[in-house]
Amino acid sequence: MTDIAIIDYGMGNLRSVHKALEHVAPAASIAVTSDPDIVRKAKRVIVPGQGAMRNCMHELEIRGLREAVMEAAVHKPFLGICIGLQMLFEESEEGHVKGLNILPGKVVHFPATGMTTNRRTKT
């Protein structure tokens, strides 16, 4: 049985996540997979991601991983990285895309103003 399944849906930093896990859990059985059955049987699941939410959700869907990821997020130790976490929410402002609806809420853009400051810290 696979200890940790890293979901491969074509959108993510799979190699770096895999290498990090090998470093911190050298005895674990780690699989990079797009097979829903392996995901369902794994003890733990990681969904990395990078790119646009619309593309990530589309790839998850066409690879038949949507249900397996949803089951894992609800019933197993689960780590979503970047968009892998954002997909758990109801929807995203980025392209107005529906997420997996596991967590309530909407992923929103940071406001264009007020994100930086010129204040200096007194020492």
LINMO-V845617 format. One record per helix or strand. SS is the DSSP state (h for helix, s for strand). FROM is the first residue (numbers start at 0). TO is the last residue. If there is no record, write none. Layout:
BEGIN
ss->SS from->FROM to->TO
ss->SS from->FROM to->TO
END
This chain:
BEGIN
ss->s from->3 to->6
ss->h from->13 to->23
ss->s from->29 to->32
ss->h from->35 to->40
ss->s from->43 to->46
ss->h from->52 to->61
ss->h from->65 to->74
ss->s from->76 to->79
ss->h from->82 to->85
ss->s from->88 to->91
ss->s from->96 to->97
ss->s from->102 to->106
END
